[in-house]
């Protein structure tokens, strides 16, 4: 039963990671190209970006799916929207802060990236609520 939730969430996270790599655009506001862990420059294909992000995205999806299985299996079904909203805020906020501190994205993109990260976790929560309840 966990696998039926894990597979679509892993696909969601891999696709979201590949699209985020395409969407990253130029480096810091100074105009210099960003270099650093995880930065993909140029007009890379989505398949190349998906291959670059799949290990981390799959691990993230597995942890989230196990967390959701714990939530739906022991604590109940109610409140899942708030739970995944809070978990998404933690993950997306930490990711945005790290990107900002490493100067991998311009500061003006932080709110947009945060919103996309939150949406990713809410959709994952919806999939878990559907598959694990």
C-alpha positions as a LaTeX table, in Angstrom:
\begin{tabular}{lrrr}
\hline
Residue & $x$ (\AA) & $y$ (\AA) & $z$ (\AA) \\
\hline
Unk1 & 0.00 & 0.00 & 0.00 \\
Unk2 & 2.88 & 2.38 & 0.72 \\
Unk3 & 4.30 & 1.71 & $-2.75$ \\
Unk4 & 1.06 & 2.91 & $-4.35$ \\
Unk5 & 1.62 & 6.28 & $-2.70$ \\
Unk6 & 5.42 & 6.36 & $-3.05$ \\
Unk7 & 5.60 & 5.89 & $-6.82$ \\
Unk8 & 3.39 & 8.86 & $-7.83$ \\
Unk9 & 5.01 & 11.08 & $-5.20$ \\
Unk10 & 8.49 & 10.13 & $-6.44$ \\
Unk11 & 7.44 & 10.95 & $-10.01$ \\
Unk12 & 5.95 & 14.26 & $-8.81$ \\
Unk13 & 9.15 & 15.22 & $-6.97$ \\
Unk14 & 11.43 & 14.21 & $-9.86$ \\
Unk15 & 9.36 & 16.18 & $-12.38$ \\
Unk16 & 9.15 & 19.15 & $-10.01$ \\
Unk17 & 12.92 & 19.04 & $-9.49$ \\
Unk18 & 13.59 & 18.88 & $-13.23$ \\
Unk19 & 11.19 & 21.76 & $-13.91$ \\
Unk20 & 12.79 & 23.76 & $-11.10$ \\
Unk21 & 16.18 & 23.23 & $-12.72$ \\
Unk22 & 14.83 & 24.54 & $-16.01$ \\
Unk23 & 13.17 & 27.45 & $-14.24$ \\
Unk24 & 16.25 & 28.45 & $-12.25$ \\
Unk25 & 17.39 & 30.88 & $-14.90$ \\
Unk26 & 20.55 & 32.91 & $-14.52$ \\
Unk27 & 22.66 & 32.94 & $-11.41$ \\
Unk28 & 22.94 & 35.63 & $-8.74$ \\
Unk29 & 21.73 & 39.18 & $-9.30$ \\
Unk30 & 25.28 & 40.24 & $-10.17$ \\
Unk31 & 24.86 & 38.51 & $-13.53$ \\
Unk32 & 27.65 & 36.03 & $-12.91$ \\
Unk33 & 26.66 & 32.47 & $-13.63$ \\
Unk34 & 25.83 & 30.48 & $-10.54$ \\
Unk35 & 28.01 & 27.52 & $-9.81$ \\
Unk36 & 27.61 & 25.17 & $-6.97$ \\
Unk37 & 26.07 & 21.92 & $-5.93$ \\
Unk38 & 22.99 & 21.06 & $-7.90$ \\
Unk39 & 23.15 & 24.01 & $-10.30$ \\
Unk40 & 22.53 & 23.09 & $-13.94$ \\
Unk41 & 23.49 & 25.69 & $-16.50$ \\
Unk42 & 22.25 & 26.11 & $-20.04$ \\
Unk43 & 19.21 & 24.84 & $-21.79$ \\
Unk44 & 19.41 & 21.27 & $-20.59$ \\
Unk45 & 16.70 & 18.79 & $-21.47$ \\
Unk46 & 14.14 & 17.77 & $-18.87$ \\
Unk47 & 15.46 & 14.20 & $-19.09$ \\
Unk48 & 18.98 & 15.36 & $-18.20$ \\
Unk49 & 17.64 & 17.43 & $-15.32$ \\
Unk50 & 15.48 & 14.52 & $-14.12$ \\
Unk51 & 18.55 & 12.26 & $-14.08$ \\
Unk52 & 20.38 & 14.89 & $-12.04$ \\
Unk53 & 17.66 & 15.27 & $-9.39$ \\
Unk54 & 16.23 & 11.75 & $-9.14$ \\
Unk55 & 18.33 & 10.47 & $-6.18$ \\
Unk56 & 17.50 & 13.37 & $-3.88$ \\
Unk57 & 13.90 & 13.65 & $-5.09$ \\
Unk58 & 13.32 & 9.93 & $-4.64$ \\
Unk59 & 14.77 & 9.98 & $-1.13$ \\
Unk60 & 12.63 & 13.00 & $-0.25$ \\
Unk61 & 9.54 & 11.24 & $-1.63$ \\
Unk62 & 10.32 & 8.09 & 0.36 \\
Unk63 & 10.70 & 10.01 & 3.63 \\
Unk64 & 7.49 & 11.95 & 3.00 \\
Unk65 & 5.60 & 8.77 & 2.11 \\
Unk66 & 6.78 & 7.02 & 5.27 \\
Unk67 & 5.80 & 10.07 & 7.31 \\
Unk68 & 2.37 & 10.04 & 5.67 \\
Unk69 & 1.98 & 6.31 & 6.32 \\
Unk70 & 2.73 & 6.96 & 9.98 \\
Unk71 & 0.22 & 9.81 & 10.06 \\
Unk72 & $-2.61$ & 7.99 & 8.31 \\
Unk73 & $-1.86$ & 4.63 & 9.93 \\
Unk74 & $-1.71$ & 5.70 & 13.55 \\
Unk75 & $-2.73$ & 9.28 & 14.18 \\
Unk76 & $-5.80$ & 9.52 & 12.00 \\
Unk77 & $-7.09$ & 10.99 & 8.81 \\
Unk78 & $-8.15$ & 14.43 & 9.93 \\
Unk79 & $-5.91$ & 17.43 & 9.71 \\
Unk80 & $-3.75$ & 16.10 & 6.90 \\
Unk81 & $-3.98$ & 19.40 & 5.02 \\
Unk82 & $-2.52$ & 21.31 & 7.97 \\
Unk83 & 0.14 & 18.65 & 8.58 \\
Unk84 & 1.37 & 18.71 & 4.98 \\
Unk85 & 1.15 & 22.49 & 4.88 \\
Unk86 & 3.46 & 22.69 & 7.90 \\
Unk87 & 5.84 & 20.04 & 6.59 \\
Unk88 & 5.88 & 21.79 & 3.22 \\
Unk89 & 6.64 & 25.11 & 4.90 \\
Unk90 & 9.54 & 23.54 & 6.76 \\
Unk91 & 11.00 & 21.88 & 3.69 \\
Unk92 & 10.37 & 24.71 & 1.23 \\
Unk93 & 11.53 & 27.36 & 3.68 \\
Unk94 & 14.76 & 25.52 & 4.46 \\
Unk95 & 15.40 & 24.93 & 0.76 \\
Unk96 & 14.83 & 28.59 & $-0.12$ \\
Unk97 & 17.01 & 29.78 & 2.75 \\
Unk98 & 19.83 & 27.46 & 1.63 \\
Unk99 & 19.55 & 28.61 & $-1.99$ \\
Unk100 & 19.58 & 32.24 & $-0.92$ \\
Unk101 & 22.59 & 31.77 & 1.35 \\
Unk102 & 24.50 & 29.90 & $-1.35$ \\
Unk103 & 23.51 & 32.59 & $-3.89$ \\
Unk104 & 22.09 & 30.05 & $-6.29$ \\
Unk105 & 18.93 & 32.05 & $-6.95$ \\
Unk106 & 18.24 & 35.76 & $-6.91$ \\
Unk107 & 16.36 & 36.96 & $-3.79$ \\
Unk108 & 13.37 & 38.08 & $-5.87$ \\
Unk109 & 12.67 & 34.43 & $-6.73$ \\
Unk110 & 12.46 & 33.28 & $-3.10$ \\
Unk111 & 8.73 & 33.80 & $-2.63$ \\
Unk112 & 7.90 & 32.11 & $-5.94$ \\
Unk113 & 10.13 & 29.12 & $-5.11$ \\
Unk114 & 8.61 & 28.89 & $-1.63$ \\
Unk115 & 5.09 & 28.83 & $-3.08$ \\
Unk116 & 6.03 & 26.13 & $-5.59$ \\
Unk117 & 7.63 & 24.03 & $-2.83$ \\
Unk118 & 4.52 & 24.36 & $-0.70$ \\
Unk119 & 2.33 & 23.34 & $-3.63$ \\
Unk120 & 4.51 & 20.27 & $-4.23$ \\
Unk121 & 4.02 & 19.12 & $-0.64$ \\
Unk122 & 0.28 & 19.81 & $-0.67$ \\
Unk123 & $-0.15$ & 17.75 & $-3.84$ \\
Unk124 & 1.94 & 14.98 & $-2.26$ \\
Unk125 & $-0.28$ & 15.14 & 0.82 \\
Unk126 & $-3.35$ & 14.84 & $-1.38$ \\
Unk127 & $-1.89$ & 11.76 & $-3.07$ \\
Unk128 & $-1.09$ & 10.23 & 0.34 \\
Unk129 & $-4.57$ & 10.99 & 1.64 \\
Unk130 & $-6.02$ & 9.32 & $-1.42$ \\
Unk131 & $-3.75$ & 6.24 & $-1.43$ \\
Unk132 & $-3.17$ & 5.68 & 2.31 \\
Unk133 & $-6.59$ & 6.46 & 3.82 \\
\hline
\end{tabular}
